[in-house]
Amino acid sequence: MSKVTVKIPTPLRGFAEGASEVSLDGRTVGDLVHRLAETHPGLQRHLYTADGHLRSFVTVYLNDEDIRYLERESTPVKEGDVLSIVPAIAGGTLSRSRSPAGVVRLQPAERAPTFTPEELRRYSRHLLLPEVGVAGQKRLRESKVLVVGAGGLGAPTSLYLAAAGVGEIGLVDFDAIEVSNLQRQVLYTTADVGRPKLDAAKSRLEALNPGTRVVPIAERLSAANALETLRPYDLVIDGTDNFPTRYLVNDASVLLGKPNVYGSIYRFEGQVSVFDARHGPCYRCLYPEPPPPDLVPSCAEGGVLGVLPGVVGVLQATEAIKVLLGIGESLVGRLVLYDALALRFREVKLRKNPKCVLCSPHATQKGLIDYAAFCGVPGASGVDAASEVPEISPPALQAELSGADPPMLVDVREPTEWAISRIPGAVLIPKGEIADRVDELTRARSLVLYCRTGRRSADAAKLLRDLGFQHVRNLKGGINAWSEEVDPSVVRY
Ligand SMILES: [Zn+2]
């Protein structure tokens, strides 16, 4: 038996009484993961499938090696080893021409027109660096970068890419700016609230550097438009916050042979890598399948430290600039894990999956697919809990609550959300505790469940119906819709 440190990532700590690491005894990786699930039973369903296999979106590293490339769960461990569990979270050397691997091919810089005196002054700190110089700065001016998502990650990456003199930045987003964005999306100001993100981003970035052309792409990236959208760009920055778009960006980048600079954030933790299937693994090599949609909360539900996307986005911008210039050692084949609470960076090796459905020689996937269905997103075929549970609109609920036989109102959000806003008369039972607290609910009485937007409460309502509760309904649109349609004094977030 050897004593091994097992690191628990932030998304799973809630199921491990908040522990960030535990010390466990075992002979193999399999022993340790089993012991971890025994010690913290809440982790069982996150780590294992119903038939006892490790879930495919949970990757396990022994020190800095992926166990899939060792002896998997039979890999022996020794005293002092560190086992890290790295789950998918939602929210891509190259020396100059001598080593062409990964270098983006651009027009020969020499043919570009020379810089104006203003440009020479603007970029003087770059021009002084032998690794950049006039030739490198021209490369940046001729390069085109697509930033997918103008949110927490897209804000710092696009600001630094514009400041650095990247010639064209395409920005994909279709949201309007909300006041809750301002805590981290430093592209926008309070006066911008309500404006389309792309309008505000374009004026901000072009004010920063009139030499950068900002191309707004106000569309949801989809299998129908992704290849055409990505094609004109030299590299892609993945600043998305959901799994369907992440897989879509990965797949389109692989099919087009473009580097994909990946970043993702969750609460206090971030991940960064560069996926370039021509020279290393892709996102699917790391995570062949997404987690089920109810297992990993989004930033809107789980929260995120405002400066976290700043750090991760700046690392993405750094990698993008290095790849464009063909300097330094890129993150191809490495995943950097950043823990803001401990202020610690760790690094693990990424390998190309020899069976990757997309980027291996045996690839079976030759085009784009239906990503909502692949990721089991509510609303995609066959997985929509909301369609199985009756809904009630906010005004109808208001009428019933003031009637003779009001329903019991159950808030299934987290206590941190309850502290922000609540509907008067509700009781708080977080979704994860529902199954253990059914005796607090009355089967005879009518129940209405709500969460922030209606998605989590639909899942919880379905669970209660499966447990035999007959009179369960879901508040359509959640507490945010209640605020909009019934009581504006309830805070929307
Ligand atoms: Zn792959």
Boltz pocket constraint, residues with backbone or C-beta under 6 A from the ligand:
constraints:
  - pocket:
      binder: B
      contacts: [[A, 277], [A, 281], [A, 282], [A, 283], [A, 284], [A, 285], [A, 286], [A, 353], [A, 356], [A, 357], [A, 358], [A, 359], [A, 360]]
      max_distance: 6.0
